[in-house]
Amino acid sequence: MRLGEFICVALGFAPALVAACGGHADQAREWTQEELDELEAKWGTDWAFSGISTFAHLKHVKCLTTPSELFDIAILGAPFDTAVSYRPGARFGPRAIRAASARQTTFRGFNPRASINPYRNWATILDCGDIPVTPMDNAQALAQMTAAFSELGARFPVSRSLLPRPKLITLGGDHSLSLPALRALKRVYGRPLRVLHFDAHLDTWHPAKYPSYWGSAQSNFNHGSMFWLAGQEGLIANTSSSSDSSSSIAPSVHAGLRTRLSGDGFGDFDDDDRQGWVRLSADDIDDVGTAGIVKTIMDTLGTEDPVYLSVDIDVLDPAFAPGTGTPEPGGWTTRELIRVLRGVEGLNVVGADVVEVSPAYSGNGEETALAAAQVVYEILSSMVKRGMQEMGKVGMETEGSGEVVKDEL
C-alpha cells in the first residue's frame, strides 16, 4: 500500500477510534452510596484463605508514612533478629503471625472467653505494617525502632475520650524490641511502666553474664539483657523509685520461667531481686493452677498503673511452640497461657509485644505462629474490653455533671 493510501485509510478509522475510546468516560461517573454498598456486599468479604495477608484481615496502612490515618490500636511488625544469642529467624515472625491470623475475621471474631468481638466494637484497629529495621547495624536498628515506636505512640487516637494515646501491639522479631518500646512509652506517659513478662527466661541478665572478651556497648543490647538495660535507664517502675531496688513499691512480674542459671548458684535470681521483679516459674502452675498465677499477677500489678505486656512465645512448651529461638522444655500449654491472659484482662495494658516466633523451626502446621496469633487476639480483646470499662467511667462522670448521657454501648 502506498503511503498516501495508508494515511487516507488511517484517517478514515479515526472517528471510530475516538468514539470507541470515548466510552471510557462513563467510568468517571459519580457512584451513589447505594451502589458502593452493593459492591461492598458483593466483593468486600474475604474468606480466611483469600485476600492480602494482614493481621486478621484488618485494613493495612503504612502508618509511619501516613500520619493522617488515625487509630486506637495498631498491629505493628518489627522484623528484627540480630540481637539473638542462639537461633536467628524471628525477622520472619511478623509475616508468619499475620498468615496464621487468617481465620480471625470481623464476621467471626467474637471471643467467647472474653464475651467480646474486638474487631466489631469501639476501637479502630489497623495493621500498620512493619518498621523497616536494618539487619546490618544493631545500634542503628535500636535507634530506628525507638523512633518508630515514639512516632506512632505519640499520635492522637480516634477515641480521644477513652485513650490518651493509641496502643501498639508489636509482632516480633526478637525480644530486644521491648527496650525501644519501653523508651517510647515512658516518653508518651511521662513515667516508668510496670511490666508483665511471659517467658522461659529472665531477660534481666547483666550483659557481662554473656562470656566474651570482645564485649562492646552494641553487644550489650541483646534479647536477654533488654530489661536490665531498661532498668538502668529508669524505664521500669520497679527500678526507678530508688537506687535501692529492694525498697521499690512497684514491682514487675515474670511468669513461666524455667531457664538455666549462670554459674553454680542462684546469683541470677539475686540480680533479678535487686531489680525488683516477682518471679513465677512454669512449675508454679502445677501447685496453684492458672487461678493462682492470675491472683499473684493482679495482686502485684493492680488495675491502674500502666503496664507493658511482653509475651515471648517460648513461655510455651516446645511441643506447642517449637518455632522459636531459645526453646526450653517443661513450659506451659497454649490453653494455660490463654487462661492466664484472660484472667489478667483487668490490667491497664498500654502496649504489648509477642516475640521470638521463628517459623523456620516450626512444622507445616504453623503451630507456633498460630499460638502467637491467638495471643495477639486475646490481648486485643482485653484492650477493647478495658476501653468499654472506661466508657462506663466517662458515662458516670458525664451523668454526675448533669449533662445528657448517651448509652455508647
C-alpha positions, 0 to 999 in steps of 0.5 A: 500500500502506498503511503498516501493510501495508508494515511487516507485509510488511517484517517478514515478509522479515526472517528471510530477510534475516538468514539470507541475510546470515548466510552471510557468516560462513563467510568468517571461517573459519580457512584451513589452510596447505594451502589458502593454498598452493593459492591461492598456486599458483593466483593468486600468479604474475604474468606480466611484463605483469600485476600492480602495477608494482614493481621486478621484481615484488618485494613493495612496502612503504612502508618509511619508514612501516613500520619493522617490515618488515625487509630486506637490500636495498631498491629505493628511488625518489627522484623528484627533478629540480630540481637539473638544469642542462639537461633536467628529467624524471628525477622520472619515472625511478623509475616508468619503471625499475620498468615496464621491470623487468617481465620480471625475475621470481623464476621467471626471474631467474637471471643467467647472467653472474653464475651467480646468481638474486638474487631466489631466494637469501639476501637479502630484497629489497623495493621500498620505494617512493619518498621523497616529495621536494618539487619546490618547495624544493631545500634542503628536498628535500636535507634530506628525502632525507638523512633518508630515506636515514639512516632506512632505512640505519640499520635492522637487516637480516634477515641480521644475520650477513652485513650490518651494515646493509641496502643501498639501491639508489636509482632516480633522479631526478637525480644530486644524490641521491648527496650525501644518500646519501653523508651517510647512509652515512658516518653508518651506517659511521662513515667516508668511502666510496670511490666508483665513478662511471659517467658522461659527466661529472665531477660534481666541478665547483666550483659557481662553474664554473656562470656566474651572478651570482645564485649562492646556497648552494641553487644550489650543490647541483646534479647536477654539483657533488654530489661536490665538495660531498661532498668538502668535507664529508669524505664521500669517502675520497679527500678526507678523509685530508688537506687535501692531496688529492694525498697521499690513499691512497684514491682514487675512480674515474670511468669513461666520461667524455667531457664538455666542459671549462670554459674553454680548458684542462684546469683541470677535470681539475686540480680533479678531481686535487686531489680525488683521483679516477682518471679513465677516459674512454669512449675508454679502452675502445677501447685496453684493452677492458672487461678493462682498465677492470675491472683499473684499477677493482679495482686502485684500489678493492680488495675491502674498503673500502666503496664507493658505486656511482653509475651515471648512465645517460648513461655510455651512448651516446645511441643506447642511452640517449637518455632522459636529461638531459645526453646526450653522444655517443661513450659506451659500449654497454649490453653494455660497461657490463654487462661492466664491472659484472660484472667489478667484482662483487668490490667491497664495494658498500654502496649504489648509485644509477642516475640521470638516466633521463628517459623523456620523451626516450626512444622507445616502446621504453623503451630507456633505462629498460630499460638502467637496469633491467638495471643495477639487476639486475646490481648486485643480483646482485653484492650477493647474490653478495658476501653468499654470499662472506661466508657462506663467511667466517662458515662458516670462522670458525664451523668454526675455533671448533669449533662445528657448521657448517651448509652455508647454501648 
